[in-house]
Amino acid sequence: MKIDILTLFPNMFNGFKEESIIKRAIKDKKVKINTVNFREFASNKHKKVDDTPYGGGSGMVLMCQPIFDAVDSIKTKKSKIILLTPQGKTFNQKKAYELSKEEHLIFICGHYEGFDERIKSICDEEISIGDFVLTGGELPAMVICDSIVRLIPGVIDDESSKYESFNDGLLDYPSYTKPRNYKGMQVPDVLLTGNHEKINNWRKEKRLKVTSEKRPDLLKNKVKIDKTGIKENKNKICVDDIKNIKVTEVRPVRRTGIYKILKNDDIKAITILNPNLIYGYKLRGKNSSNSINKILIVKKEFITKIAMKNVRKKIDILNYRFNLVLSSEEDDEGTSRVLGEAEMLKQMIINTYANFLGEKNLDKIIKNINYLINEFVKAKTFQNQFFSKPKQERRR
Ligand SMILES: C[S@@+](CC[C@H](N)C(=O)[O-])C[C@H]1O[C@@H](n2cnc3c(N)ncnc32)[C@H](O)[C@@H]1O
């Protein structure tokens, strides 16, 4: 691969080309990195490359002529010309892979206020390295070249780039080295087992976990699954074998967590397990064939929110029932019935919702119900003391 960098500051690239992996790649003839000072192409007497903007405004603008001529002097049919600009498409690993397959790249580094807009007409692409403004395009050119060169086959060990962050839409797994115990912090046992299958599974799990925690946006893309198993999309989210169950689509909702889908033959349902959680959701197909077409995978917080909402509704109903008993002239039977309902509600919440609510919320809810029970008992006792007598007298 050949890379030409059009810049007004070629010296900035000396250190870049003379260290570490880039230096070795150049030495091994995997890449040729060449800087072109486009000032040398300026046709005016003073080698001026910029001028004031038409219409007024601050700063100087790079002129067309030196850049057009510099590009003309080096470009071939196989060249890809890239303009470095904060307005370009944000660079990422996918683009790095794409560019690493090109034969000849030409990067144009801007400076000052930017370029004459017409320079864009000779470029194939505009690339930005992020939503911030740098003084010039030299650092972006180095950033991009570095990420590209290490992907050229043979530049680094192919195995080591295979599982790197972003390669398959996931972040890298955690790594450890000697010693096994550092200041009380242990290396996970699984890494010491020598069992490669176990280690690989652990790493796979960790990649999903780390990605869902740090970059849930990377998991947003659709994962397609058919009855024969998994049709992995580019994110390659690994899902356990779900043969025989027609799951045609898994659509993670915004800010999704990580998950596994498990088949359950007995109930013809599948369970989605979010490894962050210790529980899953069982789904049954609503249609006659009992197939599931769409699954929404949601984060634990969302499930907690829904569980809280459901539980609150049930507590509101209980409260209403308490008030009904108090406001009507119901006898002791009504009182013990509603108190029984309150106890059942507590049990039901503990049995059904505990996992979804979390310990703190569960504790709060049980206290809340106990408080309502106490208030009801107090009110009922008061009522009995002051109002039940006349009732009895009336009856007599
Ligand atoms: C000071 S910047 C010009 C910024 C321009 N006036 C704007 O607001 O979009 C000068 C040059 O630095 C380079 N540059 C600055 N930030 C960059 C970024 N985030 N990505 C790529 N190139 C950048 C570009 O080549 C740009 O022409």
The ligand as a Gaussian input file, in Angstrom:
#p B3LYP/6-31G(d) Opt

LIG

0 1
 C       -9.158000      24.518000      12.326000
 S       -9.666000      23.186000      11.277000
 C      -10.944000      23.961000      10.303000
 C      -12.256000      23.824000      10.901000
 C      -13.383000      24.361000      10.035000
 N      -13.358000      25.789000       9.995000
 C      -14.702000      23.901000      10.595000
 O      -15.207000      24.562000      11.514000
 O      -15.219000      22.838000      10.156000
 C       -8.365000      23.047000      10.202000
 C       -8.208000      21.673000       9.574000
 O       -7.932000      20.714000      10.546000
 C       -8.412000      19.457000      10.124000
 N       -9.304000      18.959000      11.168000
 C       -9.677000      19.604000      12.293000
 N      -10.486000      18.865000      13.051000
 C      -10.616000      17.688000      12.414000
 C      -11.330000      16.506000      12.674000
 N      -12.081000      16.366000      13.763000
 N      -11.241000      15.476000      11.798000
 C      -10.513000      15.586000      10.670000
 N       -9.823000      16.694000      10.363000
 C       -9.879000      17.738000      11.204000
 C       -9.111000      19.677000       8.797000
 O       -8.249000      19.301000       7.768000
 C       -9.392000      21.155000       8.815000
 O       -9.488000      21.707000       7.541000

